[in-house]
């Protein structure tokens, strides 16, 4: 499968999971986790959806034949997994009664990948 199709597929998967997780957050998770954790969870769902949409737009609009285009998509994927994944787990740490503080540094690392992804797009457009 060529990179363009891979990133389109991942964007669609990220988007689908964002809808599912958002629905669970709105209807079920609010019974399980604190209001503060739920707000963090809901913000995270939005970030995941934003980057799902970006992957889909970039995958459709660009040929994905330059390193900056491909690195932008790679960084969006890695960043979304690290950023969103860590926040999802941290949101449930209290409920699961698990010390997941080791995930704290993963969140900004994921954010850094997202920023690098946006920077790669800027580099391409310049």
Buried (B, 14 or more C-beta within 10 A) or exposed (E): EEBBEBBBBBBBEBBEBBEEBBEBBEEEBBEBBEEEBBEBBBEBBEBBBBBBBBBBEBBEEBEBEEEBBBBBBBBBBBBBBBBBBBBBBBBBBBEEEEEBEEBEEBBEEBBBBBEBBBBBBEBBEE
